[in-house]
Amino acid sequence: MGPVALSISSVLLIGLMAILYLTQLGQAVAANQKLQDYLAQQATLRRQNQDLVYVISQEQSPEYIADSAKTLGLVPADPKIVKMLTVKNLERIRQIDSHIQP
């Protein structure tokens, strides 16, 4: 191989390596951008989750439930008129299902 052919081969090889490097760099930048997007989405979802946990804790408070009941026109029952019903031979639920609320 002569010096001209060697020079052309070297330039082509360097060009090919540059193209491969830039391709890899582009893929790394794209992957980094996706990662940043996922991290931003995760932060947003965590904030939303914290907000929902706060709302749930507020709505489960006895004061909120009492205020909501009053808004709906409900009043506390008079203990003198409330009658208890006892069912004999009633079996207890042995397995607690997560869908059944106590």
C-alpha positions in Angstrom: 0.0 0.0 0.0 1.3 3.4 -1.0 1.3 6.5 1.2 -1.8 7.9 -0.7 -3.8 4.8 -0.1 -2.7 4.6 3.5 -3.7 8.3 4.0 -7.1 7.8 2.4 -7.7 4.6 4.5 -6.7 6.4 7.6 -9.0 9.3 6.9 -11.9 6.9 6.2 -11.2 4.9 9.3 -11.0 8.1 11.4 -14.3 9.3 9.8 -16.0 6.0 10.5 -14.8 6.1 14.2 -16.1 9.7 14.5 -19.5 8.6 13.1 -19.7 5.7 15.6 -18.6 8.0 18.4 -21.3 10.6 17.5 -23.9 7.8 17.2 -23.0 6.5 20.7 -23.0 10.1 22.1 -26.4 10.7 20.6 -27.8 7.6 22.1 -26.3 8.5 25.5 -27.9 12.0 25.3 -31.3 10.5 24.4 -31.1 8.0 27.2 -30.1 10.8 29.7 -33.0 12.9 28.5 -35.4 10.0 29.0 -34.0 9.5 32.5 -34.4 13.2 33.3 -38.0 13.0 32.1 -38.7 9.9 34.2 -37.2 11.6 37.3 -39.3 14.7 36.8 -42.4 12.5 36.3 -41.5 10.6 39.5 -41.2 13.8 41.5 -44.6 15.0 40.2 -46.2 11.7 41.1 -44.6 11.7 44.5 -46.1 15.2 45.1 -49.5 14.1 43.9 -49.3 11.1 46.2 -48.4 13.2 49.2 -51.3 15.5 48.4 -53.7 12.6 48.1 -52.4 11.1 51.4 -53.0 14.5 53.0 -56.6 14.7 51.6 -57.4 11.1 52.7 -56.1 11.8 56.2 -58.2 15.0 56.4 -61.3 13.3 55.1 -60.9 10.4 57.6 -60.8 12.7 60.6 -63.9 12.6 62.9 -64.4 16.4 62.5 -64.6 16.2 58.8 -67.0 13.3 58.9 -69.2 15.0 61.5 -69.2 18.3 59.4 -70.1 16.3 56.2 -72.9 14.5 58.0 -74.3 17.8 59.3 -74.1 19.2 55.8 -76.2 16.3 54.6 -78.7 16.9 57.3 -77.8 14.0 59.5 -78.1 14.3 63.2 -76.8 12.0 66.0 -79.2 9.3 67.0 -80.9 9.5 70.3 -79.6 6.6 72.4 -83.0 6.2 74.0 -84.6 5.2 70.7 -81.8 3.1 69.3 -82.6 -0.6 69.4 -79.9 -3.2 69.3 -80.6 -6.4 67.4 -78.8 -9.6 68.4 -78.7 -12.4 66.0 -78.1 -15.8 67.6 -76.0 -18.5 65.9 -74.4 -16.0 63.7 -70.9 -17.1 62.5 -68.1 -14.6 62.5 -66.2 -13.9 59.4 -63.0 -15.8 59.9 -60.9 -14.5 57.0 -60.6 -10.8 56.7 -61.1 -9.7 53.1 -59.3 -6.5 52.2 -62.4 -5.3 50.4 -64.6 -5.5 53.5 -64.4 -2.5 55.7 -65.0 -2.9 59.4 
